[in-house]
Amino acid sequence: MAAVRRSRAIIQRARRNTPTSSVQMVRSPRRRAHGVNERRWAAALARKPIAASLMAIMARLALQHIPGSPARGPCYPCRMARSTVRFWFSIIVIPTFLVVAVLGYFAWRQSVPGVRAILEPVPRWIGVKTPLAVDLHAVRGGVRSVEIRLKQGPARVVLTKQAFTGPESSAQRIELVINGGTLGLREGGAVLEVRARDGFWRPIRVDDKPVASIPVTLDFTPPSVEVVSATRYWAKGGGGLVVVRSRGASRVAVGVGPLSFRAYPAGPPDSNLHVAIVALPWNYEVGTPIAAIAQDEAGNTTTRNVAVEVKGRRFRSDVIDVKDDFLERKLPELLPERGGVIPRDQLLEAFLTVNRDRRKQAEETKRTLAAKTQPRPLWDGVFLQPRNTKVFSNFAETRTYRYHGREVDTQVHFGYDLAAVRHGPVPAANAGVVVFAGPLSIYGNTVIVDHGLGLQTLYAHLSTIGVKEGDQVRQEQELGRSGDSGLAMGDHLHFEVLIGGISVTPVEWWDARWIRDHIGRPLREASLLLIESIMPELAKEQAAPPPRRRRAAAVPPRSQPTTKTESP
């Protein structure tokens, strides 16, 4: 009520001291008609003290604009009203703002992502020895700790637990080998969990949850592998065949040192037989193990040695003089990025780039194309050498290159160089599928034909190509014409035989007897009918009765002289 009385007193004083014109304006009929009854106004304000205080302030502010009004001076009630507003402002608005700001700050901290774990490749199986690599990335605070464990039902096995106390780092890499056989878990399903935390503070901890959870299968039983048959006699730079029986394996291969040659399923599915055509490289060292390898999805591996006898073989060497005019003619074709013309003082450097780097790239391409082979033999019988061709260079020939009388490089020549007539036809050595047709670095225009089981033939330095990738070709079908493309010094055919991308001597595959003994016989011993043309000969040989032993000649009496002969 005091606020109401103060408001009414202010209005009355203003009316008494207001000029006549102003009073008349206030009491004009129009204004009075739309005015508010003072008694009702006072009664309403009496019921609402806070509203009365606010209205007193508004009246004070309004009367300050009327000339001569006493409201222009200091007003104690107005000051009290303003204090009341400031009080409520400090009690409600400021704390509300502070609470919202603090909650927003906490919400931002909580929203910052935690540590992220990347497993590449993602493991699906855990075997006896399974390598695992985990990359950890933290957005803020750096990676501080990590724990990797396997969970199977109620069992928990910690594989590794590390804390990083050094300088803050946003990335960490964990590498370990899981020894599955020593974990004490049973074979079957499990969950691989990665738990990690960073150094960034959050209101609610998130490091109690795994940052990666991957279902895996535990398999500790290695596959079985057995060598059924194999080529008995091998030679450096040559090939052979191995038949193995394996159960429970996802991949079967035959290893020669660091090299691996895949074995492909053969025969009835329940026989579990696999066939691999294997190459011994030209630089094979006697004593390097040759073994059949079976591996399952979990990485469990079983190895069995293959009993063979390896014969040594010598390879020729040659010296090639490189001329400037030859380099000026060939290098722009092989190094188009150099603009077409190479200065004479840069010819040697450019030649070494081609002879070393480009040659290496071509060998890698041949290895890559070996993966395009068919899992069954597409060829049948002996491979054919082009008719009426003369051999100019042999397989695994060590070539020394001389430039201006100085030895500048040494490389090994893979394959045979064959020549007959200029731009002569180049036939397919056997039936197969074209897996490459086009330029191939130092080999120029090249065609590679796949004959299945990792066996391929290469035809290089062609002037024209008459087939395309994916074409099926028959034996002696023309693939193109001979030429001097690539790093060739004259018109000829460069011919190679490849096993798993490794070059071997073509002479063995041009020999029907070698194919029968080294390829057909192991297949026959394993009861596999894969190459029909050599099976009848083997069957006849097996069915033929053994030759009779000749009776030893009677020892002549001592009185009769004997004649002794020597082989030349």
C-alpha positions as CSV (number, residue, x, y, z in Angstrom):
1,M,0.0,0.0,0.0
2,A,2.9,2.3,0.6
3,A,3.9,2.0,-3.0
4,V,0.3,2.9,-4.1
5,R,0.3,6.0,-1.9
6,R,3.6,7.1,-3.2
7,S,2.4,6.8,-6.8
8,R,-0.8,8.8,-6.1
9,A,1.2,11.5,-4.3
10,I,3.6,11.8,-7.2
11,I,0.7,12.3,-9.7
12,Q,-1.2,14.8,-7.4
13,R,2.0,16.9,-6.9
14,A,2.5,16.9,-10.7
15,R,-1.0,18.1,-11.3
16,R,-0.7,21.0,-8.8
17,N,2.5,22.3,-10.3
18,T,1.8,21.6,-13.9
19,P,1.0,24.6,-16.2
20,T,-2.6,25.2,-17.2
21,S,-2.1,24.2,-20.8
22,S,-0.7,20.9,-19.6
23,V,-3.6,20.3,-17.2
24,Q,-6.1,21.1,-19.7
25,M,-4.5,18.7,-22.1
26,V,-4.6,16.0,-19.5
27,R,-8.3,16.8,-18.6
28,S,-9.5,17.2,-22.1
29,P,-12.6,15.2,-22.9
30,R,-10.8,13.0,-25.4
31,R,-8.1,12.2,-22.9
32,R,-10.6,11.7,-20.1
33,A,-12.7,9.4,-22.2
34,H,-9.8,7.1,-22.7
35,G,-8.2,7.6,-19.3
36,V,-8.1,5.2,-16.4
37,N,-10.1,5.6,-13.2
38,E,-7.7,6.5,-10.5
39,R,-9.5,4.5,-7.8
40,R,-9.6,1.3,-9.8
41,W,-6.0,1.8,-10.7
42,A,-5.1,2.3,-7.1
43,A,-7.1,-0.8,-6.0
44,A,-5.4,-2.9,-8.7
45,L,-2.0,-1.7,-7.7
46,A,-2.7,-2.4,-4.1
47,R,-3.2,-6.1,-4.9
48,K,0.2,-6.2,-6.7
49,P,3.0,-4.4,-4.8
50,I,5.7,-5.3,-7.3
51,A,3.7,-3.9,-10.1
52,A,3.0,-0.8,-8.1
53,S,6.7,-0.2,-7.6
54,L,7.3,-0.6,-11.3
55,M,4.4,1.7,-12.2
56,A,5.8,4.4,-9.8
57,I,9.1,4.2,-11.7
58,M,7.3,4.6,-15.0
59,A,5.3,7.5,-13.7
60,R,8.4,9.2,-12.4
61,L,10.1,8.8,-15.8
62,A,7.1,10.1,-17.6
63,L,6.7,13.2,-15.4
64,Q,10.3,14.1,-15.9
65,H,9.5,15.1,-19.4
66,I,6.8,17.6,-18.2
67,P,8.2,21.1,-17.8
68,G,8.1,22.4,-14.2
69,S,7.3,19.0,-12.8
70,P,8.8,18.2,-9.4
71,A,9.6,14.7,-10.7
72,R,12.7,16.2,-12.3
73,G,14.4,16.2,-8.9
74,P,15.7,13.3,-6.9
75,C,13.1,10.7,-6.0
76,Y,13.7,8.3,-3.1
77,P,10.9,5.9,-4.1
78,C,12.4,5.6,-7.6
79,R,15.8,4.8,-6.3
80,M,14.3,2.1,-4.1
81,A,12.4,0.7,-7.1
82,R,15.6,0.6,-9.2
83,S,17.4,-1.1,-6.3
84,T,14.6,-3.7,-6.3
85,V,15.1,-4.4,-10.1
86,R,18.8,-4.7,-9.7
87,F,18.3,-7.1,-6.8
88,W,16.1,-9.4,-8.9
89,F,18.4,-9.1,-11.8
90,S,21.4,-10.2,-9.7
91,I,19.4,-13.0,-8.2
92,I,17.9,-14.5,-11.4
93,V,19.5,-13.4,-14.6
94,I,23.2,-13.5,-13.7
95,P,23.1,-16.9,-12.0
96,T,21.1,-18.3,-14.9
97,F,23.7,-17.1,-17.3
98,L,26.5,-18.5,-15.3
99,V,24.8,-21.9,-15.0
100,V,24.2,-22.0,-18.8
101,A,27.8,-21.1,-19.5
102,V,29.1,-23.8,-17.2
103,L,26.8,-26.4,-18.6
104,G,27.8,-25.4,-22.1
105,Y,31.5,-25.7,-21.3
106,F,31.0,-29.2,-19.7
107,A,28.9,-30.2,-22.7
108,W,31.7,-29.2,-25.1
109,R,34.3,-31.1,-23.1
110,Q,32.1,-34.2,-23.1
111,S,31.4,-33.9,-26.8
112,V,35.1,-34.1,-27.8
113,P,35.7,-37.5,-29.4
114,G,37.9,-40.0,-27.5
115,V,40.7,-42.1,-28.8
116,R,40.1,-43.7,-32.1
117,A,41.5,-47.2,-32.9
118,I,42.3,-48.4,-36.4
119,L,43.2,-52.1,-37.0
120,E,44.5,-52.8,-40.5
121,P,43.8,-55.4,-41.6
122,V,40.8,-56.1,-39.3
123,P,41.5,-59.5,-37.7
124,R,38.8,-62.2,-38.1
125,W,40.7,-65.2,-36.8
126,I,43.2,-65.7,-34.0
127,G,45.6,-68.6,-34.4
128,V,48.6,-70.0,-32.7
129,K,50.7,-66.9,-33.7
130,T,48.7,-64.0,-35.1
131,P,50.4,-60.6,-35.6
132,L,48.3,-57.6,-34.7
133,A,48.8,-53.9,-35.3
134,V,46.7,-51.1,-33.8
135,D,46.9,-47.4,-34.6
136,L,45.6,-45.1,-32.0
137,H,44.6,-41.4,-32.7
138,A,43.6,-38.8,-30.0
139,V,41.8,-35.6,-31.0
140,R,42.9,-33.8,-27.8
141,G,45.2,-34.5,-24.9
142,G,47.3,-37.2,-26.6
143,V,47.1,-41.0,-26.1
144,R,47.9,-41.8,-22.5
145,S,47.1,-45.6,-22.1
146,V,45.9,-48.6,-24.0
147,E,44.7,-52.1,-23.1
148,I,44.0,-54.8,-25.6
149,R,42.2,-58.0,-24.4
150,L,40.3,-61.0,-25.5
151,K,36.8,-61.7,-24.1
152,Q,35.2,-65.1,-24.3
153,G,32.1,-65.4,-22.1
154,P,33.1,-64.5,-18.5
155,A,36.9,-65.0,-19.3
156,R,39.0,-61.9,-19.8
157,V,42.6,-62.2,-21.1
158,V,44.8,-59.1,-21.3
159,L,47.0,-59.3,-24.3
160,T,48.9,-56.0,-23.6
161,K,48.6,-53.0,-21.4
162,Q,50.7,-49.9,-21.9
163,A,50.9,-46.4,-20.5
164,F,52.6,-43.5,-22.4
165,T,54.2,-41.1,-20.0
166,G,56.5,-39.2,-22.4
167,P,55.7,-36.1,-24.3
168,E,52.1,-35.8,-25.4
169,S,51.5,-37.5,-28.7
170,S,48.2,-37.7,-30.6
171,A,49.2,-40.9,-32.4
172,Q,50.6,-44.2,-31.1
173,R,51.1,-47.6,-32.8
174,I,50.9,-50.9,-31.0
175,E,52.4,-54.1,-32.6
176,L,52.2,-57.5,-31.0
177,V,52.0,-61.2,-31.7
178,I,49.1,-63.1,-30.1
179,N,50.2,-66.5,-29.0
180,G,46.8,-68.1,-29.1
181,G,47.9,-71.5,-27.8
182,T,49.0,-70.0,-24.4
183,L,45.9,-67.9,-23.7
184,G,43.9,-70.6,-21.9
185,L,40.8,-70.0,-24.1
186,R,38.9,-72.6,-26.1
187,E,38.5,-72.6,-29.9
188,G,35.4,-70.8,-31.1
189,G,34.0,-67.3,-30.9
190,A,35.5,-64.4,-28.9
191,V,35.7,-60.6,-28.9
192,L,38.8,-58.6,-29.3
193,E,38.6,-55.3,-27.4
194,V,40.8,-52.2,-27.5
195,R,40.4,-49.8,-24.6
196,A,42.3,-46.5,-24.6
197,R,42.2,-43.1,-22.9
198,D,43.6,-39.7,-23.7
199,G,44.8,-36.9,-21.4
200,F,41.7,-34.7,-22.0
201,W,39.4,-34.1,-19.0
202,R,35.7,-34.8,-19.3
203,P,32.9,-34.6,-16.7
204,I,31.9,-38.2,-17.4
205,R,34.6,-40.7,-18.0
206,V,34.5,-42.5,-21.4
207,D,37.6,-44.7,-21.1
208,D,35.6,-47.5,-19.4
209,K,34.1,-48.4,-22.7
210,P,36.1,-50.1,-25.6
211,V,37.1,-47.9,-28.5
212,A,37.0,-51.0,-30.7
213,S,35.2,-54.3,-30.3
214,I,35.7,-56.9,-33.0
215,P,34.3,-60.4,-33.1
216,V,36.9,-63.0,-33.9
217,T,37.2,-66.8,-34.1
218,L,39.9,-68.7,-32.2
219,D,41.5,-71.5,-34.1
220,F,44.6,-73.2,-32.8
221,T,44.5,-76.4,-34.9
222,P,47.0,-76.2,-37.9
223,P,46.0,-77.7,-41.2
224,S,47.5,-81.0,-42.5
225,V,49.8,-81.2,-45.5
226,E,51.3,-84.2,-47.2
227,V,53.6,-84.4,-50.3
228,V,52.0,-87.0,-52.6
229,S,54.4,-86.8,-55.5
230,A,56.9,-84.4,-57.1
231,T,59.4,-84.0,-59.9
232,R,62.5,-85.9,-58.7
233,Y,65.3,-84.1,-60.7
234,W,65.4,-80.3,-61.0
235,A,67.9,-77.9,-62.5
236,K,68.8,-74.3,-61.8
237,G,66.7,-72.0,-64.0
238,G,64.2,-74.9,-64.6
239,G,60.8,-76.1,-63.4
240,G,59.0,-79.0,-61.9
241,L,55.7,-80.1,-60.4
242,V,54.6,-80.9,-56.9
243,V,51.3,-82.6,-55.8
244,V,50.2,-82.2,-52.2
245,R,47.3,-83.3,-50.1
246,S,46.0,-80.8,-47.5
247,R,43.0,-80.6,-45.2
248,G,41.7,-77.5,-43.4
249,A,43.9,-75.1,-45.4
250,S,42.7,-71.9,-47.1
251,R,46.0,-71.5,-49.0
252,V,48.4,-74.2,-50.2
253,A,51.7,-73.3,-51.9
254,V,55.2,-74.6,-52.5
255,G,58.0,-72.3,-51.3
256,V,61.5,-72.1,-52.7
257,G,63.4,-69.9,-50.2
258,P,61.6,-66.6,-50.2
259,L,59.6,-67.4,-53.4
260,S,56.1,-68.9,-53.2
261,F,54.2,-70.8,-55.9
262,R,50.6,-71.3,-55.4
263,A,49.1,-74.8,-55.5
264,Y,45.7,-75.2,-57.1
265,P,42.9,-77.7,-56.2
266,A,42.9,-80.7,-58.6
267,G,41.0,-84.0,-58.8
268,P,37.7,-84.8,-56.9
269,P,36.9,-82.3,-54.1
270,D,37.1,-85.0,-51.4
271,S,40.7,-85.9,-52.5
272,N,42.1,-82.6,-51.1
273,L,44.8,-82.7,-53.7
274,H,46.6,-79.5,-54.9
275,V,49.0,-79.1,-57.8
276,A,51.8,-76.5,-58.1
277,I,54.2,-75.8,-61.0
278,V,57.4,-74.6,-59.4
279,A,60.4,-72.7,-60.7
280,L,64.0,-72.7,-59.5
281,P,65.4,-69.2,-60.4
282,W,68.6,-69.0,-62.4
283,N,70.5,-68.0,-59.2
284,Y,69.1,-70.7,-57.0
285,E,71.6,-71.8,-54.3
286,V,71.8,-75.5,-53.8
287,G,70.6,-76.3,-50.3
288,T,67.8,-73.7,-50.3
289,P,64.8,-75.6,-48.9
290,I,61.9,-76.5,-51.1
291,A,58.8,-77.1,-49.0
292,A,55.0,-77.6,-49.2
293,I,53.2,-75.0,-47.1
294,A,49.6,-75.1,-45.9
295,Q,48.0,-72.2,-44.1
296,D,44.5,-71.7,-42.7
297,E,42.4,-68.6,-42.1
298,A,43.9,-68.1,-38.6
299,G,47.4,-68.1,-40.0
300,N,48.3,-71.5,-38.6
301,T,51.0,-73.0,-40.9
302,T,52.2,-76.5,-41.5
303,T,55.3,-77.2,-43.6
304,R,56.7,-80.4,-45.2
305,N,59.9,-80.6,-47.1
306,V,59.9,-81.8,-50.7
307,A,62.6,-84.4,-51.5
308,V,64.4,-83.4,-54.7
309,E,67.8,-83.5,-56.3
310,V,69.0,-80.2,-57.9
311,K,71.5,-80.3,-60.7
312,G,73.8,-77.3,-61.3
313,R,73.8,-75.5,-64.6
314,R,76.2,-73.0,-66.1
315,F,75.0,-70.0,-68.0
316,R,76.8,-68.0,-70.7
317,S,78.1,-64.5,-70.6
318,D,78.3,-61.8,-73.3
319,V,79.6,-58.3,-73.9
320,I,77.5,-55.7,-75.6
321,D,78.9,-52.4,-77.0
322,V,76.4,-49.6,-76.7
323,K,76.7,-46.9,-79.4
324,D,75.5,-43.3,-79.4
325,D,73.4,-43.6,-82.5
326,F,71.6,-46.6,-81.0
327,L,70.9,-44.6,-77.8
328,E,69.8,-41.5,-79.7
329,R,67.3,-43.6,-81.6
330,K,65.9,-45.7,-78.7
331,L,66.0,-43.6,-75.6
332,P,63.4,-41.0,-76.6
333,E,60.9,-43.9,-77.1
334,L,61.7,-45.4,-73.7
335,L,61.8,-42.0,-71.9
336,P,59.1,-39.9,-73.4
337,E,59.0,-37.7,-70.3
338,R,62.4,-36.2,-71.3
339,G,60.9,-34.4,-74.3
340,G,62.0,-36.4,-77.3
341,V,65.7,-35.3,-77.7
342,I,68.3,-36.3,-75.2
343,P,71.7,-34.4,-75.2
344,R,74.8,-36.5,-75.9
345,D,76.2,-35.8,-72.5
346,Q,73.1,-37.3,-70.9
347,L,72.9,-40.4,-73.0
348,L,74.8,-42.7,-70.5
349,E,72.7,-41.5,-67.5
350,A,69.5,-42.1,-69.5
351,F,70.6,-45.5,-70.7
352,L,71.3,-46.6,-67.1
353,T,67.9,-45.4,-66.1
354,V,66.3,-47.6,-68.7
355,N,68.6,-50.6,-68.3
356,R,68.2,-50.6,-64.5
357,D,65.0,-48.9,-63.3
358,R,62.8,-49.6,-66.3
359,R,64.0,-53.2,-66.4
360,K,63.2,-53.6,-62.7
361,Q,59.7,-52.2,-63.3
362,A,59.1,-54.7,-66.1
363,E,60.1,-57.6,-63.9
364,E,57.7,-56.4,-61.2
365,T,54.9,-56.2,-63.9
366,K,55.6,-59.8,-64.9
367,R,55.2,-60.8,-61.3
368,T,51.9,-59.0,-61.0
369,L,50.5,-60.5,-64.1
370,A,51.3,-64.0,-62.8
371,A,48.3,-63.6,-60.5
372,K,46.0,-63.6,-63.5
373,T,46.6,-67.3,-64.2
374,Q,43.8,-69.8,-64.4
375,P,43.5,-72.6,-61.7
376,R,43.6,-75.3,-64.4
377,P,45.9,-76.2,-67.3
378,L,44.9,-74.6,-70.6
379,W,47.8,-76.1,-72.5
380,D,48.3,-79.6,-73.8
381,G,51.5,-81.3,-74.9
382,V,54.8,-79.8,-75.9
383,F,55.4,-76.1,-76.4
384,L,56.5,-75.1,-79.9
385,Q,59.5,-73.0,-80.9
386,P,58.7,-70.7,-83.9
387,R,59.6,-72.5,-87.1
388,N,62.9,-71.7,-88.9
389,T,64.2,-69.5,-86.1
390,K,67.8,-69.2,-85.1
391,V,68.9,-68.6,-81.5
392,F,71.0,-65.5,-81.0
393,S,70.9,-65.2,-77.2
394,N,70.4,-67.8,-74.5
395,F,68.5,-67.9,-71.2
396,A,70.2,-66.3,-68.1
397,E,73.0,-64.9,-70.1
398,T,75.0,-62.4,-68.1
399,R,75.5,-59.3,-70.2
400,T,78.2,-56.7,-69.6
401,Y,77.4,-53.3,-71.3
402,R,80.3,-51.2,-72.5
403,Y,80.0,-47.5,-73.5
404,H,83.0,-45.9,-75.2
405,G,85.1,-48.9,-74.2
406,R,84.2,-48.7,-70.5
407,E,82.1,-51.2,-68.6
408,V,79.0,-49.3,-67.3
409,D,76.5,-52.0,-66.4
410,T,75.7,-55.7,-66.0
411,Q,72.3,-57.3,-66.3
412,V,70.9,-60.8,-66.8
413,H,69.0,-61.7,-70.0
414,F,65.9,-63.8,-69.4
415,G,64.6,-65.8,-72.3
416,Y,65.8,-66.7,-75.8
417,D,66.3,-64.3,-78.7
418,L,65.0,-65.9,-81.9
419,A,65.2,-64.5,-85.4
420,A,64.2,-65.7,-88.8
421,V,62.9,-63.0,-91.3
422,R,62.2,-59.4,-90.8
423,H,58.7,-58.9,-89.4
424,G,58.1,-62.6,-89.3
425,P,55.0,-64.1,-87.8
426,V,55.1,-64.9,-84.1
427,P,52.9,-68.0,-83.2
428,A,51.6,-68.9,-79.7
429,A,53.8,-71.7,-78.2
430,N,50.6,-73.4,-76.8
431,A,47.0,-72.8,-76.1
432,G,46.0,-70.2,-73.5
433,V,44.5,-66.8,-72.8
434,V,46.1,-63.4,-73.4
435,V,46.6,-61.6,-70.1
436,F,48.7,-58.7,-71.5
437,A,49.0,-57.0,-74.9
438,G,50.8,-53.7,-75.2
439,P,54.1,-51.8,-74.5
440,L,56.1,-53.2,-71.6
441,S,59.1,-50.9,-70.9
442,I,62.4,-52.4,-72.3
443,Y,60.4,-55.3,-73.9
444,G,58.6,-53.0,-76.3
445,N,55.4,-54.3,-77.7
446,T,54.7,-57.4,-75.7
447,V,52.1,-60.2,-75.5
448,I,51.8,-62.5,-72.5
449,V,49.8,-65.7,-72.8
450,D,48.6,-67.6,-69.7
451,H,48.5,-71.4,-69.9
452,G,47.1,-72.0,-66.4
453,L,48.5,-73.2,-63.1
454,G,50.9,-70.2,-63.1
455,L,52.6,-71.1,-66.4
456,Q,52.9,-68.2,-68.9
457,T,54.8,-67.3,-72.1
458,L,56.1,-63.9,-73.1
459,Y,56.6,-62.6,-76.7
460,A,58.5,-59.2,-76.8
461,H,60.0,-56.6,-79.2
462,L,57.0,-57.1,-81.6
463,S,56.4,-54.6,-84.5
464,T,52.7,-55.3,-84.4
465,I,50.3,-57.0,-82.1
466,G,47.4,-59.0,-83.5
467,V,45.6,-60.0,-80.3
468,K,44.1,-58.2,-77.2
469,E,43.8,-59.0,-73.5
470,G,41.2,-61.7,-72.8
471,D,41.5,-63.4,-76.2
472,Q,41.7,-67.2,-76.2
473,V,44.4,-68.4,-78.5
474,R,45.2,-71.9,-79.8
475,Q,48.6,-73.3,-80.4
476,E,50.5,-71.7,-83.4
477,Q,47.9,-68.9,-83.7
478,E,49.7,-65.7,-84.8
479,L,50.0,-63.2,-82.0
480,G,51.8,-60.5,-84.0
481,R,55.0,-59.8,-86.0
482,S,58.6,-59.7,-84.9
483,G,60.3,-56.3,-84.7
484,D,62.8,-54.1,-82.8
485,S,60.6,-52.2,-80.4
486,G,61.8,-51.6,-76.9
487,L,65.6,-51.9,-76.1
488,A,66.2,-54.2,-79.1
489,M,69.2,-53.8,-81.4
490,G,67.6,-55.5,-84.3
491,D,64.5,-57.4,-85.6
492,H,63.9,-60.5,-83.5
493,L,61.6,-62.2,-81.0
494,H,62.4,-62.3,-77.3
495,F,60.7,-65.4,-75.9
496,E,60.3,-66.3,-72.3
497,V,58.7,-69.0,-70.2
498,L,57.4,-67.8,-66.8
499,I,56.3,-69.8,-63.8
500,G,54.7,-67.6,-61.2
501,G,56.4,-64.6,-62.8
502,I,59.8,-66.2,-62.6
503,S,61.7,-66.8,-65.8
504,V,62.9,-70.3,-66.6
505,T,64.6,-71.8,-69.6
506,P,62.3,-72.5,-72.5
507,V,64.3,-75.5,-73.6
508,E,62.6,-77.8,-71.1
509,W,59.2,-76.9,-72.4
510,W,60.2,-77.4,-76.0
511,D,61.1,-81.0,-75.1
512,A,58.2,-83.5,-75.1
513,R,60.2,-86.1,-73.1
514,W,61.0,-83.5,-70.4
515,I,57.3,-82.6,-70.0
516,R,56.4,-86.3,-69.8
517,D,59.0,-87.1,-67.1
518,H,59.0,-83.9,-65.1
519,I,55.3,-82.9,-65.4
520,G,53.3,-85.9,-66.4
521,R,54.9,-88.5,-64.2
522,P,54.1,-86.8,-60.8
523,L,50.5,-86.3,-62.0
524,R,50.4,-90.0,-62.9
525,E,51.7,-91.0,-59.5
526,A,48.9,-88.9,-57.9
527,S,46.3,-90.4,-60.2
528,L,45.5,-87.0,-61.7
529,L,44.4,-86.8,-65.3
530,L,45.1,-83.1,-66.1
531,I,47.2,-83.2,-69.3
532,E,45.6,-85.8,-71.6
533,S,48.3,-85.9,-74.3
534,I,51.1,-87.2,-72.1
535,M,48.9,-89.7,-70.2
536,P,48.7,-92.3,-72.9
537,E,52.5,-92.4,-73.3
538,L,52.9,-92.8,-69.5
539,A,50.2,-95.6,-69.5
540,K,52.0,-97.5,-72.3
541,E,55.3,-97.1,-70.5
542,Q,53.8,-98.4,-67.3
543,A,52.0,-101.3,-69.0
544,A,55.1,-102.4,-71.0
545,P,56.9,-105.4,-69.4
546,P,60.3,-104.7,-68.0
547,P,63.2,-105.5,-70.4
548,R,64.7,-108.9,-70.0
549,R,68.1,-109.2,-68.6
550,R,70.7,-110.5,-70.9
551,R,72.7,-113.5,-69.9
552,A,76.2,-112.7,-69.0
553,A,78.7,-113.9,-71.7
554,A,80.7,-116.9,-70.8
555,V,84.2,-116.2,-69.6
556,P,86.5,-117.3,-72.4
557,P,89.2,-119.7,-71.6
558,R,92.5,-118.3,-70.6
559,S,94.1,-119.5,-73.7
560,Q,91.8,-117.3,-75.9
561,P,92.6,-113.6,-76.0
562,T,89.9,-111.0,-75.1
563,T,89.2,-107.7,-76.7
564,K,88.7,-104.5,-74.5
565,T,86.6,-101.5,-75.9
566,E,86.5,-97.9,-74.6
567,S,83.9,-95.3,-75.0
568,P,85.0,-92.1,-76.8
